[in-house]
Amino acid sequence: MAIDVLVGLPHLHHGAILRRAKAMQVPALISANALSRWSRRKGWPEWLGWKFDHLRNAQGLASLSLDSAGFVAMARYGGFPWRTSDYLELAASYPFRWFASMDYCVEPEIAPDREEVLDRISRAIRANLDCRSGARDRGIEHRLMPVIQGRRPEDYERCLEGLALDFSRTRLIGVGSMCRRHVRGPEGLLAVLDHLDRILPGEGMLHAFGVKGTALSELRGLAHRIASIDSQAYGLAARQDALQRGVAKTDMLVARHMQRWTGKQFSRLANASAARQPELLLPVQETPPSDRWEQAIAQARAEVRLLVEDGEIGHEDISSLWIEQWAADIYRDRLAA
């Protein structure tokens, strides 16, 4: 079984990049952020909706899938600028091969501590469930790809359990927070994928977001589990090339790097060894906080996570101040007891 390589496109404008992607006839991926309309008339970026007309330019691509832009949304805007209903409107506007659920990434620059990671996993669960419900109402649930999140391998299992997927209907699952991850180690890419391989039923397949090219030589042994990977890393190579040569980073330059990068990824997959030893790593043991205020914070966050997953609190509505107020009530109750 071959692993598909999806080429991440920076936009769908007519030009060299889109022409080259159509000529290559490889599956492509577009980010919701790349299809967003913005205004700075008020002095800050204001989201105005989608560039639906740009999707007409995708005709002729081998296939096109849609990513919710979770990392970009958190890194640039501090959260999703659009609501779940807005995103599903975009997903329903074009026959995407699949569209990824909205999710909450946990890269270290976004979730710097363990509690924030756990918070974001709960929000990812709720976002997935909301997307599933909305997609079902719009008749596009069959094209929805759930996305699981985590830092440690067991985090992804926790997220998977929260989604309660029916694998007779859902065959493809996205694995988020992969692109800035080491290949090896207890929280490495291979540890995560090996763990998921052990716990998923036979029909469950994975799409690994943003996998490093250096990891591809290790993935052929997981070809029975990994359906596809994607990356837009060629854009970085094009920028470096332009800087070194003192030339403009034109779409033509980016298109050449895109074709060169894609060929290199296919070569890595073809030449990789199919045999490899899975990494068996012990789960990390948590040490509970000893400070009473920190205990109250931990309890507050745990209670809020449950409410988020149950749909009592919207996944977009949580703030650190809100958590602290919740913890203050717990702290006062403990002092009074």
C-alpha positions as CSV (number, residue, x, y, z in Angstrom):
1,M,0.0,0.0,0.0
2,A,1.4,3.4,-1.1
3,I,1.5,6.5,1.1
4,D,0.0,9.5,-0.7
5,V,2.0,12.8,-0.6
6,L,-0.4,15.9,-0.6
7,V,1.2,19.1,-1.8
8,G,0.2,22.0,0.4
9,L,-0.7,25.0,-1.9
10,P,-0.2,28.6,-0.6
11,H,-3.2,29.9,-2.6
12,L,-5.4,29.0,-5.6
13,H,-4.5,32.0,-7.8
14,H,-4.0,31.4,-11.5
15,G,-0.3,31.3,-12.0
16,A,2.8,29.1,-12.0
17,I,2.2,27.2,-8.8
18,L,-1.3,26.2,-9.6
19,R,-0.3,25.3,-13.2
20,R,2.6,23.1,-12.0
21,A,0.4,21.4,-9.4
22,K,-2.2,20.5,-12.1
23,A,0.6,19.3,-14.5
24,M,2.1,17.1,-11.7
25,Q,-1.4,15.5,-11.0
26,V,-0.6,14.9,-7.3
27,P,-3.3,15.4,-4.6
28,A,-3.3,18.9,-3.1
29,L,-4.2,20.5,0.2
30,I,-5.4,24.1,0.8
31,S,-5.7,25.9,4.1
32,A,-8.9,27.7,5.1
33,N,-6.7,30.7,5.9
34,A,-5.5,30.8,2.3
35,L,-9.2,31.1,1.2
36,S,-10.0,33.9,3.7
37,R,-10.8,37.5,3.0
38,W,-9.3,40.1,5.3
39,S,-9.6,43.9,5.9
40,R,-7.3,46.2,7.8
41,R,-9.5,49.3,7.6
42,K,-10.0,49.3,11.4
43,G,-6.2,49.0,12.1
44,W,-6.2,45.3,12.7
45,P,-6.9,42.2,10.6
46,E,-10.7,41.6,10.4
47,W,-11.9,38.4,8.9
48,L,-14.6,39.1,6.2
49,G,-15.5,35.6,4.9
50,W,-14.3,33.2,2.2
51,K,-12.9,33.6,-1.3
52,F,-15.4,31.1,-2.8
53,D,-14.6,32.2,-6.3
54,H,-11.0,31.0,-6.0
55,L,-12.2,27.4,-5.7
56,R,-13.3,27.5,-9.3
57,N,-9.5,27.7,-10.2
58,A,-9.0,24.2,-8.6
59,Q,-10.6,22.5,-11.6
60,G,-7.9,20.2,-13.1
61,L,-6.1,19.3,-9.9
62,A,-5.9,15.6,-9.2
63,S,-7.8,16.2,-6.0
64,L,-8.1,19.0,-3.4
65,S,-8.5,18.6,0.4
66,L,-9.2,21.3,3.0
67,D,-7.3,22.0,6.3
68,S,-8.9,24.1,9.0
69,A,-5.7,26.1,9.6
70,G,-5.6,25.4,13.3
71,F,-1.9,26.2,13.9
72,V,-2.0,29.4,11.8
73,A,-5.2,30.5,13.5
74,M,-3.7,30.1,17.0
75,A,-0.2,31.5,16.1
76,R,-1.4,34.6,14.1
77,Y,-4.8,35.4,15.6
78,G,-4.9,33.7,19.0
79,G,-7.9,31.5,17.9
80,F,-10.1,30.8,15.0
81,P,-11.4,34.0,13.4
82,W,-14.4,32.0,12.0
83,R,-17.1,30.0,13.8
84,T,-17.7,26.3,13.1
85,S,-20.7,27.2,11.0
86,D,-18.6,29.5,8.8
87,Y,-16.0,26.7,8.3
88,L,-18.6,24.2,7.4
89,E,-20.1,26.6,4.8
90,L,-16.7,26.6,3.1
91,A,-16.4,22.8,3.4
92,A,-19.8,22.4,1.7
93,S,-19.0,24.8,-1.1
94,Y,-16.7,22.5,-3.0
95,P,-16.4,18.7,-3.5
96,F,-13.2,18.4,-1.4
97,R,-11.7,14.9,-1.3
98,W,-11.9,15.4,2.5
99,F,-12.0,18.3,4.8
100,A,-10.3,18.3,8.2
101,S,-12.2,19.0,11.4
102,M,-11.4,22.2,13.3
103,D,-9.0,21.3,16.0
104,Y,-6.7,22.8,18.7
105,C,-3.0,22.2,18.1
106,V,-0.6,21.7,21.0
107,E,2.8,22.6,19.6
108,P,5.1,24.0,22.4
109,E,4.8,27.6,21.2
110,I,1.0,27.3,21.4
111,A,0.6,25.1,24.5
112,P,3.8,25.6,26.7
113,D,2.7,23.5,29.6
114,R,1.0,20.2,30.4
115,E,-2.3,21.8,31.6
116,E,-2.6,23.8,28.4
117,V,-2.1,20.7,26.3
118,L,-4.9,18.9,28.2
119,D,-7.2,21.9,27.8
120,R,-6.6,22.0,24.1
121,I,-7.2,18.3,23.7
122,S,-10.7,18.7,25.3
123,R,-11.4,21.7,23.0
124,A,-10.3,19.6,20.0
125,I,-12.7,16.8,21.0
126,R,-15.6,19.3,21.2
127,A,-14.6,21.0,18.0
128,N,-14.6,17.6,16.2
129,L,-18.0,16.7,17.6
130,D,-19.5,20.1,16.6
131,C,-18.0,19.7,13.1
132,R,-19.5,16.2,12.8
133,S,-22.9,17.3,13.9
134,G,-22.9,20.3,11.5
135,A,-21.5,18.3,8.6
136,R,-24.2,15.7,9.1
137,D,-26.9,18.5,8.9
138,R,-25.3,19.6,5.6
139,G,-25.0,16.2,4.1
140,I,-21.2,16.2,4.0
141,E,-20.3,14.1,7.0
142,H,-18.9,11.4,4.7
143,R,-16.1,13.8,3.6
144,L,-15.2,15.0,7.2
145,M,-11.8,13.8,8.5
146,P,-11.7,13.9,12.3
147,V,-8.4,15.3,13.7
148,I,-6.9,14.0,16.9
149,Q,-4.4,16.1,19.0
150,G,-1.8,15.5,21.7
151,R,1.7,15.8,22.8
152,R,2.3,12.3,24.2
153,P,1.2,9.1,22.4
154,E,-1.4,8.4,25.1
155,D,-2.9,12.0,24.6
156,Y,-3.9,11.0,21.1
157,E,-5.6,7.9,22.5
158,R,-7.5,10.0,24.9
159,C,-8.6,12.3,22.1
160,L,-9.6,9.3,20.0
161,E,-11.7,7.9,22.8
162,G,-13.5,11.2,23.2
163,L,-14.6,11.2,19.6
164,A,-16.3,7.8,19.9
165,L,-15.8,7.1,16.2
166,D,-17.7,4.6,14.2
167,F,-14.9,3.0,12.1
168,S,-17.4,1.4,9.8
169,R,-18.2,5.0,8.6
170,T,-15.0,6.9,9.4
171,R,-11.9,5.3,7.9
172,L,-9.5,8.3,7.8
173,I,-8.3,10.2,10.8
174,G,-6.0,13.2,10.8
175,V,-3.1,13.3,13.3
176,G,-2.2,16.9,14.2
177,S,0.8,18.7,15.8
178,M,3.3,16.6,13.8
179,C,5.3,19.1,11.8
180,R,7.4,20.6,14.6
181,R,8.0,17.2,16.3
182,H,11.2,15.2,16.6
183,V,11.2,11.9,14.7
184,R,12.3,9.8,17.7
185,G,11.9,9.9,21.5
186,P,9.0,9.4,23.9
187,E,7.0,12.2,22.3
188,G,8.4,11.7,18.8
189,L,6.5,11.3,15.6
190,L,7.3,7.5,15.4
191,A,6.2,6.9,19.0
192,V,2.8,8.6,18.3
193,L,2.2,6.7,15.1
194,D,3.4,3.3,16.5
195,H,1.0,3.8,19.4
196,L,-1.9,4.6,17.2
197,D,-1.1,1.6,15.0
198,R,-1.4,-0.6,18.0
199,I,-4.7,0.7,19.3
200,L,-6.6,1.4,16.0
201,P,-8.8,-1.2,14.4
202,G,-7.6,-2.7,11.1
203,E,-9.7,-0.4,8.9
204,G,-8.6,2.8,10.6
205,M,-6.2,4.9,8.4
206,L,-4.2,8.0,9.2
207,H,-3.3,11.3,7.6
208,A,-0.2,12.8,9.3
209,F,-0.1,16.6,9.0
210,G,3.2,18.2,8.1
211,V,5.5,15.2,8.4
212,K,9.2,16.1,8.0
213,G,10.8,14.7,4.8
214,T,13.5,13.2,7.0
215,A,10.9,11.0,8.7
216,L,9.6,9.5,5.4
217,S,12.3,6.9,5.3
218,E,10.9,5.5,8.5
219,L,7.2,5.5,7.5
220,R,7.1,2.8,4.8
221,G,6.9,0.2,7.6
222,L,3.6,1.9,8.6
223,A,2.2,2.1,5.1
224,H,-0.6,-0.3,6.2
225,R,-1.7,2.5,8.6
226,I,-0.7,5.8,7.0
227,A,-2.8,6.8,4.0
228,S,-1.2,10.1,3.4
229,I,1.1,13.0,4.6
230,D,1.3,16.6,3.5
231,S,3.7,19.5,3.7
232,Q,4.4,22.9,2.3
233,A,8.1,22.8,3.3
234,Y,9.1,23.6,-0.3
235,G,8.1,27.2,0.4
236,L,10.8,27.5,3.0
237,A,13.4,26.0,0.5
238,A,12.2,28.5,-2.1
239,R,12.6,31.5,0.4
240,Q,16.1,30.3,1.3
241,D,17.1,29.9,-2.3
242,A,15.8,33.4,-3.2
243,L,17.7,35.0,-0.2
244,Q,21.0,33.2,-1.1
245,R,20.8,34.2,-4.7
246,G,19.4,37.7,-4.1
247,V,16.4,37.2,-6.3
248,A,12.7,37.6,-5.9
249,K,10.7,34.7,-4.5
250,T,8.4,34.4,-7.5
251,D,5.6,31.9,-8.0
252,M,7.7,30.4,-10.8
253,L,10.6,29.8,-8.3
254,V,8.3,28.3,-5.8
255,A,6.7,26.0,-8.4
256,R,10.1,24.6,-9.3
257,H,10.9,23.9,-5.7
258,M,7.4,22.3,-5.3
259,Q,8.1,19.9,-8.1
260,R,11.6,19.1,-6.9
261,W,10.4,18.6,-3.3
262,T,7.5,16.3,-4.3
263,G,9.8,14.1,-6.4
264,K,12.2,13.8,-3.5
265,Q,9.4,12.7,-1.1
266,F,8.3,10.0,-3.5
267,S,11.9,8.9,-3.8
268,R,12.3,8.7,-0.1
269,L,9.2,6.6,0.3
270,A,10.2,4.3,-2.6
271,N,13.7,3.7,-1.2
272,A,12.8,3.3,2.4
273,S,13.0,-0.1,4.2
274,A,9.7,-1.7,4.9
275,A,11.1,-3.3,8.1
276,R,11.5,-1.4,11.3
277,Q,11.3,-2.0,15.0
278,P,8.4,0.0,16.7
279,E,9.4,2.2,19.6
280,L,8.0,0.8,22.8
281,L,8.1,3.6,25.4
282,L,6.7,3.8,29.0
283,P,4.1,6.4,29.6
284,V,5.1,9.5,31.6
285,Q,3.8,9.5,35.2
286,E,2.2,12.7,36.4
287,T,3.1,14.3,39.7
288,P,0.1,16.1,41.3
289,P,0.7,19.7,42.5
290,S,1.4,20.2,46.3
291,D,0.4,23.9,46.5
292,R,-3.3,24.3,47.4
293,W,-3.9,27.1,44.8
294,E,-2.2,25.0,42.1
295,Q,-4.5,22.1,43.1
296,A,-7.5,24.3,42.7
297,I,-6.3,25.4,39.3
298,A,-5.8,21.8,38.2
299,Q,-9.3,20.8,39.5
300,A,-10.9,23.8,37.7
301,R,-9.2,23.0,34.4
302,A,-10.2,19.3,34.7
303,E,-13.9,20.2,35.4
304,V,-13.9,22.8,32.6
305,R,-12.5,20.2,30.2
306,L,-15.4,17.8,30.9
307,L,-17.9,20.6,30.3
308,V,-16.3,21.5,27.1
309,E,-16.3,17.9,25.8
310,D,-20.0,17.6,26.9
311,G,-20.9,20.7,25.0
312,E,-21.9,22.7,28.0
313,I,-19.2,25.3,27.2
314,G,-18.2,26.2,23.6
315,H,-14.8,25.2,22.5
316,E,-14.1,28.9,21.4
317,D,-15.2,30.4,24.7
318,I,-12.4,29.5,27.2
319,S,-10.0,32.1,28.7
320,S,-7.3,31.9,31.3
321,L,-9.2,34.5,33.4
322,W,-12.3,32.3,33.3
323,I,-10.3,29.3,34.6
324,E,-8.8,31.4,37.4
325,Q,-12.2,32.6,38.5
326,W,-13.4,29.0,38.6
327,A,-10.4,27.9,40.6
328,A,-10.9,30.8,43.1
329,D,-14.4,29.3,43.9
330,I,-12.8,25.9,44.4
331,Y,-10.1,27.4,46.6
332,R,-12.5,29.3,48.8
333,D,-14.6,26.1,49.2
334,R,-11.6,24.2,50.3
335,L,-10.6,26.8,52.9
336,A,-14.1,26.9,54.3
337,A,-14.3,23.1,54.5
